[in-house]
Amino acid sequence: MDERFIGAAQTGDVETLYNLIQGDPFVLDKIDEVPFVDTPLHVAISASQTHFAKEIASLKLSFVVNLNQYGYSPTHLASMVGQAEIVKELITIDPKLRLLMGREKTTPLHCAAMAGHTNVINLLLDGCPQ
């Protein structure tokens, strides 16, 4: 992935995001073609860039289910670090993300529980079918 994309995601620079898309309208599709990679959504969540994460998730819905090279989806990462706002946004986009299995068949709920993030645990359990 282009270093400018990584930098924009890490700093939450939405303006650069749109400049990169204007320069290459297929840039998000190219990232999506690579299996098991940190997408800009993964990077933004890891850097606690909530606004950028919401923006990129709305632009490229497929990023919300992509597993990175470590076997974690964006919802797993947000659950690990206790980013309740992002978790809420992601499960609003797709409620099935609550049950998405990643590395060693862990779900976002497992990640939140292992890290002790009760606010995220409650979000994930609220409305969960199982």
Residue pairs with C-beta under 8 A, 6 or more apart in sequence:
1 31
1 34
1 37
1 38
1 39
1 40
2 20
2 27
4 16
4 20
5 17
5 20
5 27
5 31
5 40
5 43
6 40
6 43
7 13
7 16
8 14
8 16
8 17
8 20
8 40
8 52
9 17
9 40
9 41
9 43
9 44
9 47
9 49
9 52
9 56
10 43
10 44
10 47
10 49
11 47
11 49
12 44
12 47
12 49
12 50
12 51
12 52
13 52
14 51
14 52
14 55
17 40
17 52
17 55
17 56
17 59
20 27
21 27
21 28
21 59
24 30
28 40
28 59
28 60
28 63
31 37
31 39
31 40
31 60
32 39
32 60
32 62
32 63
32 66
36 67
36 68
36 69
36 71
37 66
37 68
37 69
38 46
38 68
38 69
39 56
39 60
39 63
39 66
39 68
39 74
40 52
40 56
40 63
41 53
41 56
41 57
41 60
41 63
41 64
41 66
41 74
42 63
42 66
42 68
42 72
42 74
42 77
44 50
44 52
44 53
44 56
45 53
45 74
45 77
45 78
45 81
45 83
45 86
46 77
46 81
48 81
48 83
50 83
50 85
50 86
53 74
53 78
53 86
53 89
54 86
54 89
56 63
57 63
57 64
57 74
57 89
57 90
57 93
61 93
61 94
63 74
64 73
64 74
64 75
64 90
64 93
64 94
64 97
65 73
65 94
65 97
65 100
66 73
66 74
67 73
67 102
67 103
68 77
70 103
71 102
71 103
71 104
72 80
72 102
72 103
72 111
73 97
73 100
73 102
73 108
74 86
74 90
75 87
75 90
75 91
75 97
75 98
75 100
75 108
76 100
76 102
76 103
76 106
76 107
76 108
76 111
77 111
78 86
78 87
78 90
78 108
78 120
79 87
79 108
79 109
79 111
79 112
79 115
79 117
79 120
79 124
80 111
80 112
80 114
80 115
80 117
81 115
81 117
82 112
82 115
82 117
82 119
82 120
83 120
84 117
84 119
84 120
84 123
87 108
87 112
87 120
87 123
87 124
88 123
90 97
91 97
91 98
91 123
91 124
95 127
97 108
98 107
98 108
98 109
98 124
98 128
99 107
99 128
99 130
100 107
100 108
101 107
108 120
108 124
109 121
109 124
109 125
109 128
112 120
112 121
112 124
113 121
